[in-house]
Amino acid sequence: MRKKRLLWQLYPSYLLITLVSLLVATLYMSGELRSFYYDRAAADLKSRAWLLEERFAAEGVSGRTDRIDQLCIRLGEASATRITVVLPDGKVVGDSEESPAKMDNHADRPEIIDAMAGRSRPSVRFSYTLGKDMMYVAIPVRRGGRTISILRTSIPVTSIDRALGAIRLRMVAGGLVVALLAAGVSLFISRRITRPLERLKHGAEEFARGDFSHKLPAGNSLEIAALAETMNQMAAELDERLRTLLRQRNEREAILSGMVEGVLAVDSEQRLIGLNRAGALLLGVDAELVRGRSLPEVVRNAHLQKLVAKVLSDGVPIEEEIVLHGAQQRFMHVHGTVLRDVGPTGAEGAETGALVVLHDVTELRILENFRRDFAANVSHELRTPITSIKGFVETLLDGAMHNPKDAERFLRILATQTDRLNAIVEDLLTISSIEQDAQKAQLSLARGRIKDVLEAAVEICQSKIAEKGILIDLCCDEEVEADIEAALLEQAVVNLIDNAVKYSPDGQTVHIEATRTENEVLISVRDHGCGIGREHLPRLFERFYRVDKARSRKLGGTGLGLAIVKHIAQLHGGSATVESKLGAGSAFSVHLPAGSMKQ
């Protein structure tokens, strides 16, 4: 149902009351005036009849009908009244308006009957003789104590009706004027009542929009002033409470947003009621879009769902470690606890849901695995040369040292294994030094030409290059520069060239190229060797990782060369990548930031 404004509820009511009052008053006054005029006319007719009664009593009625009729005509003209004389038997013997011979017997006329009974009451009816409404009053004419005739006076009521019509017209005109004035006054009063209420409504709308600084005017009415004051006080209290809630919410949001742990809250029906930024990133969802949706619908992890269900059912804190499967497997340490209402006094109330904190321990697990693998790899890599050295030393001690030929061969093997052990230790120390420099931010970079670094690296590897008859194709413009630590970058390039030479057939070409783009300097070393399978590419830069362990050891590799390249690239703010296919060679690249490179 459509609601109406208060103005259009009050104003029509006031106007209707005024119009009904005017109508009733007009009808009442009109009736009263009619009764008043009719009573005055009847009293006047009766007075005239009594004034004429003695005259007609003196005339008598025996044999003098003509004279009575003439007297009626003469007196009727003088008094502007119709005068009729009727005998007790109803016969008309005189009339000022009509010939008595033409008139009917009047014995049945109401006024005649009343007069014969000694009463004198007016009667208003239509006169068939004159053809109009008339008012009649009759009195008995007595002579000698008996009624000798009935004297009736009458006047037309049309004149009274015309006078009353004129008065009624003036009353209606006056009523319309009063109605118009009442309409204006009613509108004014209605507006005066509703205008403060409208101001209160507009003020309440400002409050609803959050503008609590708006003050409502008090107005002239005591009730409205009290209401306005109450609403202003309410607005001030709401403003203070909202400011407190907003401050608390901002503090809570700042704390939750700044947490590296993921925090999610669900109600008793496992619908998400809160999720911080870290939790959304860990779960791979949009915090705003999933709010209000059920946890099984948002998180497709049975272990986490069971944990939340258990917290809700048992009502006790739970700690577990789960695995989130996605684009990348992530290990989570999960702590779940019950959410409770807080009462007005600060006491804990009923259980309303569960709060879950997700701590990403993936890096920790990776580091643990890396440490374990590193320890195993180092032990394995060191065990081989140490075992070999120990074995040959024991062989020499058992008597082989007395055979010059065997002793020399064994000592050469011991020297080779010692060199290998020394290479492993040196590479480990190099990686450790690079990592320490990265942690302490002690690496000092300077603007340098890349071509100089590449040429120095080729020169260092020249003996191995010449031994296998490898051709070097070096392509680098003189203008290619970057912010580098020349010695470290040279070592990285030496490792790449050394690998390319080792795994290239004799007489092949190794391509060394350095190019620049808008954002980076790219150093690439490409060979035409046997290539590397796709499954090995993601792990090539791990420490001690070998594609073909037997071949790598045979060629003298420590398994740390590419790890050193990766760390040196990262120390320069760049990265190391590889592209390879079995039977089609490999291309190892170092990506360096271009910095303020000259154009």
C-alpha positions in Angstrom: 0.0 0.0 0.0 1.3 3.4 -1.0 2.0 5.6 2.0 0.9 9.2 2.1 2.6 12.2 3.5 1.4 13.4 6.8 0.4 16.8 5.3 -2.1 15.0 3.0 -3.4 13.1 5.9 -4.0 16.1 8.1 -5.0 18.7 5.6 -7.9 16.9 4.0 -9.2 16.0 7.5 -9.1 19.6 8.6 -10.8 20.7 5.3 -13.4 18.0 5.5 -14.3 18.9 9.1 -14.6 22.5 8.1 -16.8 21.8 5.0 -19.0 19.4 6.9 -19.4 22.0 9.7 -20.3 24.7 7.2 -22.8 22.4 5.5 -24.5 21.4 8.7 -24.6 25.0 9.9 -26.0 26.2 6.6 -28.7 23.5 6.6 -29.5 24.1 10.2 -29.7 27.9 9.8 -31.7 27.5 6.7 -34.2 25.3 8.4 -34.3 27.6 11.4 -34.8 30.7 9.2 -37.6 29.0 7.4 -39.3 28.0 10.6 -38.7 31.6 12.0 -40.2 33.2 8.9 -43.1 30.8 8.8 -43.8 31.4 12.4 -43.7 35.2 12.0 -45.9 34.9 8.9 -48.4 32.7 10.8 -48.4 35.1 13.8 -48.9 38.1 11.5 -51.8 36.3 9.8 -53.3 35.5 13.1 -53.0 39.1 14.3 -54.7 40.4 11.2 -57.5 37.9 11.6 -58.1 39.0 15.2 -58.1 42.6 14.1 -60.8 41.9 11.6 -62.8 39.5 13.7 -64.9 42.2 15.4 -65.7 43.8 12.1 -67.0 40.6 10.6 -68.8 39.8 13.9 -70.6 43.1 13.7 -71.7 42.4 10.1 -73.2 39.1 10.9 -74.0 36.7 8.1 -77.8 36.5 7.7 -78.7 37.7 4.2 -75.6 39.8 3.9 -73.3 37.6 1.9 -72.7 40.2 -0.8 -71.7 42.8 1.7 -69.4 40.3 3.5 -67.7 39.4 0.2 -67.2 43.1 -0.7 -65.8 43.7 2.8 -63.3 40.8 2.2 -62.2 42.3 -1.1 -61.8 45.8 0.4 -59.9 44.7 3.5 -57.8 42.2 1.5 -56.6 44.8 -0.8 -55.8 47.2 2.0 -53.8 44.5 4.0 -52.3 42.6 1.0 -53.9 39.5 2.5 -56.4 37.0 1.2 -59.4 37.0 3.4 -62.0 34.3 3.4 -65.2 34.0 5.4 -66.6 30.4 5.8 -69.9 29.4 7.5 -69.8 26.7 10.1 -71.1 24.2 7.5 -68.2 24.9 5.2 -69.9 27.2 2.7 -67.7 30.1 1.6 -69.6 33.5 1.8 -66.7 35.8 1.2 -63.2 35.8 -0.4 -61.0 38.6 -1.4 -59.4 36.7 -4.4 -62.2 34.5 -5.8 -66.0 34.5 -6.1 -67.5 32.5 -3.3 -69.9 30.8 -5.7 -67.1 29.1 -7.5 -65.4 27.9 -4.4 -65.8 24.4 -2.9 -67.1 23.6 0.5 -64.2 24.3 3.0 -65.5 22.2 5.9 -62.7 19.7 5.4 -59.9 22.2 5.4 -57.4 21.7 8.3 -57.4 25.3 9.4 -61.3 25.4 9.3 -61.5 22.2 11.4 -59.0 23.6 13.9 -60.9 26.9 14.1 -64.2 25.0 14.7 -62.5 23.1 17.5 -61.3 26.4 19.1 -57.7 26.0 17.9 -55.8 28.3 15.6 -52.9 26.6 13.8 -51.3 27.6 10.6 -51.5 25.3 7.5 -49.4 25.5 4.4 -50.6 23.7 1.3 -51.2 24.2 -2.4 -54.2 26.3 -3.3 -56.1 24.9 -6.3 -58.1 28.1 -6.4 -55.1 30.3 -6.8 -52.7 27.7 -8.1 -49.8 28.3 -5.7 -48.7 27.5 -2.2 -50.4 29.4 0.6 -50.2 29.7 4.4 -53.6 29.7 6.1 -54.7 30.8 9.6 -58.4 30.6 10.7 -60.2 31.9 13.8 -63.8 31.6 14.8 -66.0 34.7 14.6 -68.3 34.7 17.6 -71.5 36.6 18.3 -73.7 36.0 21.3 -71.4 33.3 22.6 -71.7 31.2 19.5 -69.6 30.8 16.3 -71.3 32.4 13.4 -68.5 32.0 10.9 -64.8 31.3 10.4 -62.5 34.1 9.4 -59.4 32.9 7.4 -56.4 34.9 6.4 -53.7 33.7 4.1 -50.7 34.8 2.1 -48.6 33.2 -0.6 -45.5 31.4 0.8 -43.6 32.0 -2.5 -42.5 35.4 -1.2 -41.2 33.8 1.9 -39.4 31.1 -0.1 -37.9 33.9 -2.4 -36.7 35.7 0.7 -35.3 32.5 2.2 -33.6 31.6 -1.2 -31.9 35.0 -1.2 -30.8 34.5 2.3 -29.7 30.9 1.6 -27.7 32.2 -1.4 -25.9 34.7 0.7 -25.2 32.0 3.3 -23.8 29.7 0.6 -21.6 32.5 -0.7 -20.4 33.4 2.8 -19.8 29.7 3.4 -17.7 29.4 0.3 -15.6 32.4 1.5 -15.3 30.8 4.9 -14.4 27.4 3.3 -11.6 29.1 1.3 -10.3 30.8 4.3 -10.6 27.6 6.3 -8.7 25.7 3.5 -5.9 28.2 3.7 -5.8 28.2 7.5 -5.9 24.3 7.5 -3.1 24.2 5.0 -1.1 26.7 7.1 -1.7 24.7 10.3 -1.0 21.4 8.6 2.3 22.7 7.1 3.2 24.1 10.5 2.7 20.7 12.1 4.4 18.7 9.3 7.4 21.1 8.5 9.2 20.3 11.8 8.6 16.6 11.2 10.0 16.9 7.7 13.1 18.7 9.1 13.4 15.8 11.6 13.1 13.3 8.7 15.8 15.1 6.6 18.0 15.2 9.7 17.5 11.5 10.3 18.4 10.9 6.6 21.7 12.8 7.2 22.3 10.6 10.2 21.6 7.5 8.1 24.2 8.8 5.6 26.8 9.0 8.4 26.7 12.8 8.9 26.3 13.0 12.7 27.5 16.6 12.8 24.1 17.7 11.5 22.0 19.2 14.3 18.2 19.0 14.3 16.4 22.3 15.0 14.3 22.3 18.2 11.2 24.0 16.8 8.4 25.7 18.8 6.5 22.6 19.9 7.6 21.1 23.2 7.1 17.5 22.0 9.0 18.1 18.7 11.7 20.0 20.6 12.1 17.1 23.0 12.2 14.6 20.0 14.8 16.7 18.2 17.0 16.9 21.3 16.7 13.2 21.9 17.7 12.5 18.2 20.6 14.9 18.5 21.8 13.1 21.6 21.3 9.7 19.9 23.3 11.0 16.9 26.2 12.1 19.2 26.2 8.7 20.9 26.1 6.9 17.6 28.9 9.0 16.2 31.1 8.2 19.2 30.2 4.5 19.1 30.8 4.3 15.3 34.1 6.1 15.7 35.1 3.6 18.3 34.0 0.7 16.2 35.7 2.1 13.1 38.9 2.6 15.1 38.8 -0.9 16.4 38.0 -2.3 13.0 40.9 -0.4 11.4 43.2 -1.6 14.1 42.0 -5.2 13.7 42.2 -4.9 9.9 45.7 -3.4 10.2 46.8 -6.2 12.5 45.2 -9.0 10.3 46.6 -7.4 7.1 50.1 -7.1 8.5 50.1 -10.8 9.6 52.0 -13.2 7.5 49.8 -16.0 8.9 46.5 -16.6 7.2 43.5 -16.1 9.5 40.0 -17.3 8.6 36.8 -17.3 10.7 33.7 -19.3 10.2 30.3 -19.3 11.9 28.6 -22.4 13.4 27.4 -23.5 10.0 31.0 -23.2 8.5 30.2 -20.0 6.5 33.1 -17.7 6.1 32.7 -14.5 8.1 36.3 -13.3 7.9 39.5 -13.8 5.9 42.6 -11.7 5.9 44.8 -11.0 2.9 47.5 -13.6 3.8 44.8 -16.2 4.2 43.2 -15.3 0.8 46.7 -15.6 -0.8 47.4 -19.0 0.8 44.0 -20.4 -0.2 44.1 -18.8 -3.6 40.7 -17.0 -3.3 39.3 -13.5 -3.3 38.4 -12.5 0.3 35.5 -10.3 -0.6 33.9 -12.7 -3.1 34.0 -15.7 -0.8 32.6 -13.9 2.3 29.4 -15.6 3.4 30.0 -18.8 1.4 30.5 -22.2 3.0 34.0 -23.4 3.8 33.7 -26.7 1.7 32.6 -24.6 -1.2 35.6 -22.3 -1.0 38.4 -24.6 0.2 38.6 -27.9 -1.5 40.8 -29.5 1.2 39.3 -32.4 3.1 41.9 -32.2 5.9 41.2 -28.5 6.7 37.4 -29.1 6.5 37.7 -32.0 9.0 39.8 -29.8 11.3 37.3 -27.0 11.3 34.4 -29.5 11.8 36.2 -31.0 14.8 36.8 -27.6 16.4 33.1 -26.8 16.1 32.0 -30.2 17.4 34.5 -30.6 20.2 34.9 -27.0 21.2 38.6 -27.4 22.0 41.7 -25.9 20.3 43.4 -28.1 17.7 46.9 -27.9 16.1 47.8 -29.9 13.1 49.9 -29.8 9.9 48.2 -30.1 6.6 49.2 -29.9 2.9 47.5 -27.5 0.5 47.6 -28.8 -3.1 47.5 -26.4 -5.9 49.9 -24.9 -8.5 52.5 -25.4 -5.8 52.3 -27.8 -2.8 52.3 -25.8 0.5 52.8 -27.1 4.0 50.6 -25.4 6.6 50.8 -25.5 10.4 47.1 -25.0 11.4 45.8 -23.8 14.8 42.0 -23.9 15.3 40.1 -22.5 18.2 36.5 -21.7 19.1 34.9 -18.3 18.6 32.7 -17.1 21.4 30.3 -14.1 21.9 31.4 -11.4 24.2 28.7 -10.1 26.5 28.2 -6.5 27.6 30.3 -7.1 30.7 33.1 -8.6 28.7 32.3 -12.2 29.8 32.5 -15.0 27.2 29.2 -16.1 25.8 28.0 -18.9 23.6 30.0 -20.5 20.8 29.5 -18.8 17.5 32.1 -20.4 15.2 35.7 -21.2 14.8 38.9 -19.3 14.2 41.7 -20.9 12.1 45.3 -19.6 11.8 47.3 -20.9 8.9 51.1 -20.6 9.2 53.0 -21.3 6.0 55.9 -23.6 6.8 56.7 -24.5 3.2 60.0 -22.7 3.2 60.9 -24.3 6.5 60.1 -27.8 5.1 62.0 -27.0 1.9 65.0 -25.8 3.9 64.8 -28.9 6.1 64.7 -31.1 3.0 67.5 -29.0 1.4 69.6 -29.3 4.5 69.0 -33.0 4.7 69.7 -33.4 0.9 72.7 -31.1 1.2 74.2 -33.0 4.1 73.6 -36.3 2.2 75.0 -34.9 -1.0 78.1 -33.4 0.7 78.7 -36.7 2.5 78.3 -38.6 -0.7 80.5 -36.3 -2.7 83.2 -36.3 -0.1 83.0 -40.0 0.7 84.0 -41.0 -2.8 87.4 -39.2 -2.9 88.1 -39.9 0.8 87.3 -43.6 0.3 89.5 -43.7 -2.7 92.4 -41.9 -0.9 92.0 -44.1 2.1 92.0 -47.3 -0.1 95.1 -46.3 -2.0 96.9 -45.2 1.2 96.2 -48.6 2.8 97.4 -50.3 -0.4 100.6 -48.4 -0.3 101.1 -49.1 3.4 100.5 -52.8 2.7 103.6 -52.9 0.5 102.7 -51.3 -2.8 104.9 -48.4 -1.9 107.9 -50.6 -2.4 107.0 -51.2 -6.0 108.0 -47.9 -7.7 105.8 -48.4 -10.7 102.6 -49.1 -8.7 103.5 -46.5 -6.1 103.8 -43.8 -8.7 100.4 -44.8 -10.3 98.7 -44.8 -6.9 100.2 -41.5 -5.9 98.9 -39.9 -9.1 95.5 -41.3 -8.3 95.8 -39.9 -4.8 96.7 -36.5 -6.3 93.7 -36.6 -8.6 91.3 -37.4 -5.8 92.9 -34.8 -3.6 92.4 -32.2 -6.3 88.8 -33.3 -6.6 88.3 -33.0 -2.9 89.9 -29.6 -2.9 87.7 -28.5 -5.8 84.6 -29.5 -3.8 85.8 -27.7 -0.8 86.7 -24.6 -2.8 83.3 -24.5 -4.5 81.5 -24.9 -1.1 83.5 -22.1 0.3 82.7 -20.0 -2.8 79.0 -20.5 -2.4 79.2 -19.8 1.3 81.1 -16.6 0.7 78.6 -15.5 -2.0 75.7 -16.2 0.4 77.4 -14.3 3.2 78.0 -11.3 0.9 74.3 -11.4 -0.1 73.1 -11.5 3.5 75.4 -8.7 4.6 74.8 -6.7 1.4 78.6 -6.2 1.1 78.8 -6.7 -2.7 80.1 -3.6 -4.4 78.8 -3.2 -8.0 80.5 -0.9 -10.5 79.7 0.0 -14.1 81.7 -2.3 -16.4 81.8 -3.6 -19.9 80.4 -7.1 -20.4 82.7 -7.9 -23.3 85.8 -7.5 -21.1 84.4 -10.0 -18.6 83.6 -12.5 -21.4 87.0 -12.2 -23.0 88.7 -12.7 -19.6 86.6 -15.8 -18.9 87.5 -17.3 -22.4 91.2 -16.6 -21.6 90.9 -18.6 -18.3 89.4 -21.6 -20.1 91.7 -21.4 -23.1 93.7 -24.5 -22.1 90.6 -26.7 -22.0 89.3 -25.1 -25.1 92.5 -25.8 -27.0 92.7 -29.4 -25.6 89.3 -30.3 -27.2 89.7 -28.1 -30.3 86.6 -26.1 -29.4 85.8 -23.0 -31.4 84.6 -20.0 -29.5 82.1 -17.6 -31.2 82.1 -14.5 -29.0 79.5 -11.8 -30.0 79.2 -8.7 -27.8 79.1 -5.0 -28.6 81.5 -2.7 -26.9 78.7 -0.6 -25.5 77.0 -3.3 -23.5 77.5 -2.4 -19.9 75.9 -3.2 -16.5 76.5 -2.7 -12.8 78.6 -5.8 -11.9 81.3 -7.2 -9.7 83.7 -8.2 -12.4 85.5 -11.1 -10.6 82.3 -12.8 -9.5 80.6 -12.4 -12.9 83.8 -13.7 -14.6 83.6 -16.8 -12.4 80.0 -17.4 -13.4 80.9 -17.2 -17.1 83.9 -19.4 -16.6 81.7 -22.1 -15.0 79.3 -21.9 -18.0 82.1 -22.0 -20.6 83.7 -24.9 -18.7 80.4 -26.9 -18.7 79.9 -26.1 -22.4 83.4 -27.3 -23.3 83.1 -30.4 -21.2 79.9 -31.6 -22.8 80.6 -30.5 -26.4 82.1 -33.0 -28.8 85.7 -32.2 -30.0 85.9 -29.6 -32.7 82.4 -28.1 -32.0 81.6 -24.4 -31.6 80.5 -22.8 -28.3 78.6 -19.5 -28.8 79.0 -16.8 -26.2 76.7 -13.8 -26.7 75.8 -10.7 -24.7 72.9 -8.5 -25.7 70.9 -5.7 -24.0 67.3 -4.8 -24.0 65.4 -2.0 -22.3 65.3 -3.8 -18.9 68.2 -6.3 -18.8 71.5 -7.5 -20.1 71.5 -11.1 -21.3 74.7 -13.3 -21.3 74.2 -16.6 -23.0 76.5 -19.6 -23.5 75.2 -22.1 -26.1 76.8 -25.5 -26.9 76.0 -28.3 -29.4 76.4 -31.2 -27.0 74.1 -34.0 -26.0 71.5 -31.8 -24.4 69.4 -32.3 -21.2 66.1 -33.9 -20.7 63.1 -31.7 -19.8 62.5 -33.4 -16.5 66.0 -32.3 -15.2 65.8 -28.6 -16.1 63.9 -27.4 -13.0 66.7 -28.8 -10.7 69.8 -28.1 -12.7 70.9 -25.2 -10.5 70.6 -27.2 -7.2 73.7 -28.1 -5.4 75.2 -31.4 -6.3 72.5 -32.2 -8.8 73.8 -34.2 -11.8 72.0 -35.4 -14.8 74.5 -38.2 -15.4 76.4 -38.7 -12.2 79.0 -41.1 -13.6 79.8 -38.9 -16.5 79.9 -35.8 -14.4 82.4 -37.3 -12.0 84.4 -38.7 -14.9 84.7 -35.2 -16.4 85.7 -33.8 -13.1 82.6 -31.9 -12.1 81.8 -31.1 -8.5 78.0 -30.6 -9.0 78.3 -27.0 -7.6 79.2 -25.0 -10.7 75.7 -24.1 -11.8 74.6 -23.4 -8.2 77.5 -20.9 -8.1 76.2 -19.3 -11.3 72.7 -19.0 -9.9 74.0 -17.4 -6.7 76.2 -14.9 -8.5 73.3 -13.9 -10.8 71.0 -13.4 -7.8 73.7 -11.4 -6.0 73.6 -9.0 -9.0 69.8 -8.8 -8.7 69.3 -11.1 -11.7 68.6 -14.7 -12.4 70.0 -17.8 -14.3 68.0 -19.8 -16.8 68.5 -22.8 -19.1 67.0 -24.0 -22.4 67.9 -27.4 -23.6 66.6 -30.4 -25.6 68.1 -33.9 -25.9 70.4 -34.1 -28.9 70.2 -30.4 -29.6 72.6 -28.8 -27.1 72.0 -26.4 -24.3 71.9 -22.7 -23.7 72.6 -21.3 -20.2 71.8 -17.6 -19.6 72.5 -15.0 -17.0 70.0 -12.2 -16.8 71.3 -8.9 -15.2 69.4 -5.7 -14.6 70.2 -3.1 -17.2 70.5 -0.2 -14.7 71.6 3.1 -16.1 72.9 1.5 -19.3 74.4 3.8 -21.9 72.5 3.9 -25.2 
